[in-house]
């Protein structure tokens, strides 16, 4: 079984948590979650934050792979 870095798992989870309300808001259902999410621009901010978190999560994964290639 493959082990992923803890920081990758945490940042990916936070990315998913940001993407969910962002996509709800962009789809027009943001008011169901919170009145501030009724604005589609708030949803866009959440989606951009989710993309940034996924990008940040990629760094520990790449570093782990480079370490494994160097050790082999």
C-alpha positions in Angstrom: 0.0 0.0 0.0 1.3 3.4 -0.9 1.7 6.0 1.8 1.0 9.6 1.0 2.6 12.5 2.9 0.4 13.9 5.7 0.6 17.4 4.4 -0.6 16.2 1.0 -3.7 14.6 2.6 -4.5 17.6 4.8 -4.1 20.2 2.0 -6.1 18.0 -0.4 -8.9 17.6 2.2 -9.0 21.4 2.7 -9.1 21.8 -1.1 -12.1 19.6 -1.3 -13.7 21.4 1.6 -13.2 24.8 -0.2 -14.4 23.4 -3.5 -17.8 22.2 -2.3 -19.2 25.5 -1.1 -17.6 27.2 -4.1 -19.3 24.9 -6.6 -22.6 25.2 -4.7 -22.4 29.0 -4.9 -21.5 29.1 -8.6 -24.3 26.7 -9.4 -26.8 29.1 -7.7 -27.4 27.1 -4.5 -25.1 29.1 -2.2 -28.0 30.6 -0.3 -28.8 27.1 1.0 -25.4 27.0 2.8 -25.0 30.7 3.9 -26.4 34.1 2.8 -23.0 35.4 1.9 -22.6 32.5 -0.6 -25.5 33.8 -2.6 -23.1 35.9 -4.6 -21.3 33.9 -7.4 -18.1 35.9 -6.9 -17.9 34.4 -3.4 -18.1 31.0 -5.0 -15.3 31.9 -7.4 -13.1 32.9 -4.5 -13.7 29.5 -2.9 -12.9 27.7 -6.2 -9.7 29.7 -6.7 -8.7 28.9 -3.1 -9.4 25.2 -3.7 -7.2 25.2 -6.8 -4.4 26.9 -4.8 -4.7 24.3 -2.1 -4.5 21.4 -4.6 -1.4 23.0 -6.1 0.1 23.4 -2.6 -0.7 19.7 -1.9 1.2 18.6 -5.0 4.6 19.9 -3.7 5.0 17.4 -0.8 3.9 14.6 -3.1 6.5 15.5 -5.7 9.2 15.9 -3.1 8.4 12.4 -1.7 8.6 10.9 -5.1 11.9 12.6 -5.8 13.2 11.2 -2.5 12.1 7.7 -3.4 13.8 7.9 -6.8 17.0 9.1 -5.2 17.0 6.3 -2.7 16.4 3.7 -5.3 
